Amino acid sequence: MNRELARLILAQVFLHACMAGTRMAAPLLALREGYSAVAVGVLLALFALMQVFLALPAGRYADRHGLRRPIGYSVVAAVAGAGVAVAFPVFPVLCLAALLTGGATGAAVIALQRHVGRAAVGALQLKRVFSWLSIGPAISNFIGPFSAGLLIDHAGPTSGSLWGYRAAFLLMALLPLASWFLIRRTRELPPVIAASGGPQPNAWELLREPTFRRLMLVNWFLSSCWDVHTFVVPVLGFERGISASVIGTILGAFAVAAALIRTVMPLVAAHLREWRVLAFSMLTTAVLFGVYPLMQSALGMGVCSVLLGISLGMVQPMVMSMLHQITPEARHGEALGLRLMAINASSVLMPMMFGSAGALIGIAGVFWTTGALVGVGSRLAWLLKDGLPQLGGHAAEASKPGG
């Protein structure tokens, strides 16, 4: 991993940590002020909702303007979002903070992923750089909530005081400034000259390409599994009589396992084939979802959580590598925007669907139904191998800066 890539990963960590810390502190403050669980659910949904609507425009903007300008605007939005929560820590302003920090993070991620993908040369380097880049969110999901929690408990005159929350939001507002400091000297890659003439291409036309469509479906299946695990495990643990701290440890083990497998992947990237990894992940996830509800002890659930973290943690680098190989270089931003839009739309809608399904078929039924769907859908991952060879020559050229 070279210095420039390390700086980009750190920039992503600081900006994403702002959103992750705000996402932890804002619901706690809302609950402290007496708002209902429904209101808190709406507040949490807003972090993903802005990314649903912003993803495609942000992708097109990155295609036109490169890296630094989108990151600059994202830093301004993130600082403003956390900053207004410092001055006015009330529920409507917390909703605004959620929209701004969530949207800023999504736009920045698209610009970063596009830049890193263009800078990589060939499929092997794509797998390596996206494996390294995918570690960033795992780190920031720890740094943001942990630092915000410390300030909430210890920065005010009493634990959980309003001044503690203000201190947490202030730190979150300062973190994105470090991102800009790290990224401002990054060398922009030569712009891609899109073909002129004819109608303006529509982002949805990318879905007409069978390989791209299959890749998006595979990504959606596995992203939904991540949401299922996050939503269902606390409910399943409560039914088993497991304490909140142990449930948190089970979820934490999942996140740590996902981060660890991503640190290993760059070292073995030469031996990995995207479609094989995705198919293996889908089949393994289907089996684990079948076994998970049968685990009655915290230890059994913890083992399943670790194995599931390994299985799902492999997905993002492979999806990102393949996406950059099968889409035209001038439209990488649009493709990344479509992917981010689908993932965040799923994160907004799926918890409501899981809740309704759980009431009808039980929490174990949600696991089993999702596992069965992913197992059946694994055929899509196998079919991805048919799309990549025909595009191999294009992929090698398209991944070169200015190619």
C-alpha positions in Angstrom: 0.0 0.0 0.0 1.6 3.3 -1.1 1.5 6.6 0.7 -1.2 8.2 -1.5 -3.6 5.3 -1.0 -2.9 5.4 2.8 -3.8 9.1 2.8 -7.0 8.4 0.9 -8.0 5.7 3.3 -7.3 8.0 6.3 -9.4 10.7 4.6 -12.3 8.3 4.2 -11.9 7.2 7.9 -12.2 10.8 9.3 -15.1 11.7 7.1 -17.0 8.5 7.7 -16.3 8.7 11.4 -18.1 12.0 11.5 -21.2 10.3 10.2 -20.8 7.2 12.3 -20.4 9.2 15.5 -23.3 11.5 14.7 -25.4 8.4 13.9 -24.7 7.1 17.4 -25.0 10.3 19.3 -28.1 11.8 17.6 -30.5 8.9 18.5 -29.3 8.8 22.0 -30.0 12.5 22.4 -33.4 12.1 20.9 -34.2 9.3 23.4 -32.9 11.4 26.2 -35.3 14.2 25.2 -38.2 11.8 25.3 -38.8 11.0 21.6 -40.3 7.6 20.7 -38.6 4.7 19.1 -40.5 5.4 15.9 -39.0 8.9 15.8 -35.6 7.5 16.4 -36.1 5.0 13.6 -37.0 7.9 11.2 -33.9 9.8 12.4 -31.6 6.8 11.6 -33.3 6.3 8.2 -32.3 9.8 7.2 -28.6 9.0 7.3 -29.2 6.6 4.4 -32.1 8.4 2.8 -30.1 11.3 1.5 -27.6 8.9 -0.1 -30.4 7.3 -2.0 -31.3 10.5 -3.8 -27.8 12.0 -4.0 -25.9 8.9 -5.2 -26.5 9.3 -9.0 -26.0 13.1 -9.1 -22.9 12.6 -7.0 -21.6 9.9 -9.3 -22.1 12.1 -12.4 -20.5 15.1 -10.7 -17.4 12.9 -9.8 -17.2 11.8 -13.5 -17.0 15.4 -14.5 -14.9 16.9 -11.8 -12.7 14.2 -10.4 -11.8 13.9 -6.7 -11.0 17.1 -4.8 -14.0 19.2 -5.7 -16.6 16.5 -4.6 -14.6 15.9 -1.4 -14.4 19.6 -0.7 -18.2 20.0 -0.9 -18.6 16.8 1.2 -16.4 18.2 3.9 -18.4 21.5 4.0 -21.7 19.6 4.3 -20.4 17.2 7.0 -18.9 20.1 9.1 -22.1 22.1 8.7 -24.3 19.0 9.6 -22.4 18.2 12.8 -21.8 21.9 13.5 -25.5 22.9 13.6 -26.1 20.1 16.1 -23.6 21.7 18.4 -25.4 25.0 18.3 -29.0 23.7 18.3 -29.2 20.2 19.7 -32.9 19.7 19.1 -34.7 17.0 17.1 -35.4 18.9 13.8 -31.8 20.0 13.7 -30.6 16.4 14.4 -32.6 15.3 11.4 -30.8 18.0 9.3 -27.5 16.8 10.7 -28.4 13.2 9.6 -29.2 14.3 6.1 -26.0 16.4 5.7 -23.5 14.0 7.3 -25.1 11.0 5.6 -25.2 12.7 2.1 -21.6 14.0 2.5 -20.3 10.6 3.3 -22.0 8.9 0.4 -20.8 11.6 -2.1 -17.2 11.4 -0.8 -17.2 7.6 -1.0 -18.2 7.6 -4.6 -15.5 10.1 -5.5 -12.8 8.2 -3.6 -13.8 4.8 -5.0 -13.9 6.2 -8.6 -10.4 7.8 -8.1 -8.9 4.7 -6.6 -10.4 2.4 -9.3 -9.1 4.6 -12.1 -5.6 4.8 -10.6 -5.3 1.0 -10.4 -3.9 -0.9 -13.3 -5.4 -4.3 -14.1 -7.7 -6.6 -12.2 -5.2 -7.7 -9.6 -4.4 -4.2 -8.5 -8.1 -3.4 -8.4 -8.7 -6.2 -6.0 -5.9 -5.1 -3.8 -6.7 -1.4 -3.6 -10.4 -2.0 -2.9 -9.5 -4.5 -0.2 -7.4 -1.9 1.5 -10.0 0.9 0.9 -12.8 -1.3 2.4 -11.0 -1.4 5.7 -11.6 2.3 6.2 -15.3 2.1 7.1 -14.6 -0.6 9.6 -12.1 1.6 11.4 -14.3 4.7 11.3 -17.3 2.7 12.6 -15.2 2.1 15.7 -13.5 5.6 16.0 -16.7 7.7 15.5 -19.1 6.0 18.0 -16.3 5.3 20.6 -15.0 8.9 20.7 -18.5 10.3 20.7 -19.5 8.0 23.5 -16.5 9.0 25.6 -17.4 12.7 25.3 -21.0 12.2 26.0 -20.1 10.4 29.3 -17.2 12.5 30.4 -17.1 16.0 28.7 -20.1 17.5 30.6 -20.6 18.2 34.3 -22.6 14.9 34.5 -22.6 11.7 32.4 -25.0 12.2 29.5 -25.5 15.9 29.9 -26.3 18.2 27.0 -22.8 19.7 27.1 -21.4 16.2 26.6 -23.5 15.8 23.5 -22.4 19.2 22.2 -18.8 18.2 22.8 -19.4 15.0 20.8 -21.0 16.8 17.9 -18.1 19.4 18.0 -15.5 16.6 17.6 -17.6 15.1 14.7 -17.6 18.5 13.0 -13.8 18.8 13.3 -13.0 15.3 11.9 -13.8 16.1 8.2 -11.3 19.0 8.2 -8.6 16.3 8.6 -10.0 14.6 5.5 -9.6 17.8 3.5 -6.0 18.3 4.8 -5.1 14.7 3.7 -6.8 15.0 0.3 -6.1 18.5 -0.9 -2.6 17.6 -2.4 -3.8 14.5 -4.1 -2.9 14.6 -7.8 -6.0 14.6 -10.0 -6.1 11.9 -12.8 -6.5 13.1 -16.4 -10.1 13.6 -17.2 -11.9 10.9 -19.3 -13.2 12.2 -22.6 -16.6 10.7 -23.2 -17.8 10.0 -26.7 -19.5 13.0 -28.1 -22.6 13.1 -30.2 -25.9 11.2 -29.8 -28.2 11.4 -26.8 -26.9 11.8 -23.3 -26.5 8.3 -21.8 -28.9 7.4 -19.0 -27.5 5.8 -15.9 -30.3 3.2 -15.9 -29.0 2.0 -19.3 -26.2 0.4 -17.4 -28.7 -2.1 -16.1 -29.4 -3.3 -19.6 -25.9 -4.9 -19.5 -26.5 -8.5 -18.2 -23.3 -8.7 -16.2 -23.8 -5.3 -14.6 -27.4 -6.3 -13.7 -26.3 -9.6 -12.2 -23.5 -7.9 -10.2 -26.0 -5.4 -8.7 -28.4 -8.2 -7.8 -25.6 -10.1 -6.1 -24.5 -7.0 -4.2 -28.1 -6.3 -3.1 -28.6 -9.9 -1.9 -25.4 -9.8 0.2 -26.0 -6.3 1.5 -29.5 -7.3 2.6 -27.9 -10.2 4.5 -25.7 -7.6 6.4 -28.9 -5.7 7.3 -30.7 -8.9 8.3 -27.9 -9.8 10.7 -27.8 -6.3 12.2 -31.5 -6.2 12.7 -32.3 -9.7 13.8 -29.5 -10.7 16.1 -30.6 -8.2 18.9 -34.1 -9.6 18.7 -32.9 -13.2 18.6 -30.5 -12.6 21.5 -33.4 -11.0 23.6 -35.5 -14.1 23.0 -32.6 -16.3 24.2 -32.3 -14.2 27.4 -28.8 -12.9 26.4 -27.7 -9.6 28.0 -27.3 -6.4 26.0 -23.5 -6.3 26.4 -23.2 -9.9 25.1 -25.4 -9.1 22.1 -23.2 -6.1 21.5 -20.1 -8.3 21.7 -21.7 -10.7 19.1 -22.3 -7.9 16.7 -18.8 -6.5 17.4 -17.3 -9.9 16.6 -19.0 -9.8 13.2 -17.5 -6.4 12.5 -14.0 -7.4 13.6 -14.1 -10.5 11.5 -15.2 -8.5 8.4 -12.4 -6.1 9.0 -9.8 -8.8 9.5 -10.6 -10.7 6.3 -10.3 -7.4 4.4 -6.7 -7.0 5.7 -5.9 -10.5 4.5 -7.4 -10.2 1.0 -4.7 -7.8 -0.5 -2.1 -10.4 0.4 -3.9 -13.2 -1.5 -5.5 -11.1 -4.2 -3.6 -12.9 -7.0 -5.4 -16.1 -6.1 -8.9 -14.7 -5.9 -11.4 -14.6 -8.7 -14.3 -12.2 -8.2 -17.2 -14.4 -9.3 -15.8 -17.4 -7.2 -15.5 -15.3 -4.1 -19.0 -13.9 -4.5 -20.5 -17.4 -5.2 -18.7 -18.8 -2.2 -19.9 -16.0 0.0 -23.6 -16.4 -1.0 -23.5 -20.2 -0.5 -21.7 -19.9 2.9 -24.1 -17.1 4.0 -27.1 -19.3 3.1 -25.8 -22.2 5.2 -25.0 -19.9 8.2 -28.4 -18.3 8.0 -29.9 -21.8 8.2 -27.8 -22.7 11.3 -27.9 -19.4 13.2 -31.4 -19.5 14.6 -30.7 -23.0 16.0 -27.9 -21.7 18.2 -29.3 -21.3 21.8 -26.1 -20.1 23.5 -24.2 -16.8 23.1 -21.1 -18.8 22.2 -22.8 -20.5 19.3 -24.3 -17.3 18.0 -20.8 -15.7 18.4 -19.2 -18.4 16.3 -21.8 -17.9 13.6 -21.4 -14.2 13.8 -17.6 -14.5 13.2 -18.0 -16.9 10.3 -20.7 -14.6 8.8 -18.4 -11.6 9.2 -15.7 -13.4 7.2 -18.2 -14.5 4.5 -19.8 -11.0 4.0 -16.6 -9.1 4.6 -15.1 -10.5 1.4 -17.9 -9.1 -0.8 -17.3 -5.4 -1.2 -13.7 -5.5 -2.6 -14.8 -8.1 -5.2 -17.9 -6.2 -6.2 -15.9 -3.0 -6.6 -13.1 -4.6 -8.6 -15.6 -6.2 -11.0 -17.7 -3.1 -11.3 -14.7 -1.1 -12.5 -13.8 -3.8 -15.0 -17.3 -4.1 -16.6 -18.3 -0.4 -16.9 -16.9 2.3 -19.2 -14.3 4.4 -17.5 -16.3 7.6 -18.3 -19.2 6.2 -16.3 -17.6 4.7 -13.3 -19.1 7.4 -11.1 -22.6 6.7 -12.3 -22.1 3.0 -11.8 -20.9 3.6 -8.2 -23.8 5.9 -7.6 -26.3 3.2 -8.8 -24.7 0.7 -6.4 -24.7 3.1 -3.4 -28.3 4.1 -4.2 -29.5 0.4 -4.2 -27.6 -0.4 -0.9 -29.0 2.6 0.9 -32.5 2.1 -0.4 -32.3 -1.4 1.0 -31.1 -0.1 4.4 -34.1 2.3 4.6 -36.7 -0.2 3.5 -35.4 -3.6 4.8 -35.7 -3.0 8.6 -39.4 -2.3 8.1 -39.9 -5.4 6.0 -37.9 -7.5 8.5 -40.1 -6.3 11.3 -43.3 -7.1 9.5 -42.0 -10.5 8.4 -40.8 -11.3 11.9 -44.3 -10.7 13.2 -45.7 -13.1 10.7 -43.2 -16.0 10.5 -41.0 -15.4 13.5 -37.4 -14.1 13.7 -36.0 -17.5 12.9 -38.2 -17.5 9.8 -36.6 -14.3 8.6 -33.2 -15.9 8.8 -34.3 -19.0 7.0 -36.2 -17.2 4.3 -33.3 -14.8 3.6 -30.8 -17.7 3.5 -33.0 -19.7 1.1 -33.2 -16.6 -1.3 -29.5 -16.0 -1.1 -28.8 -19.7 -1.8 -31.0 -19.7 -4.9 -29.6 -16.4 -6.0 -26.0 -17.7 -5.8 -26.5 -18.9 -9.4 -26.2 -15.2 -10.5 -22.7 -15.1 -9.0 -21.7 -18.1 -11.1 -23.0 -16.5 -14.2 -20.8 -13.5 -13.6 -17.8 -15.5 -15.0 -19.5 -15.4 -18.4 -19.4 -11.6 -18.5 -15.8 -10.9 -17.4 -13.7 -12.6 -20.1 -15.3 -10.7 -23.0 -14.5 -7.5 -21.3 -11.1 -8.4 -20.1 -9.2 -6.3 -22.7 -11.4 -3.3 -22.0 -10.9 -3.7 -18.3 -7.1 -3.5 -18.5 -7.3 -0.4 -20.5 -10.1 1.2 -18.7 -8.4 1.0 -15.4 -5.4 3.1 -16.6 -5.5 6.8 -15.8 -6.7 8.6 -18.8 -7.2 5.4 -20.8 
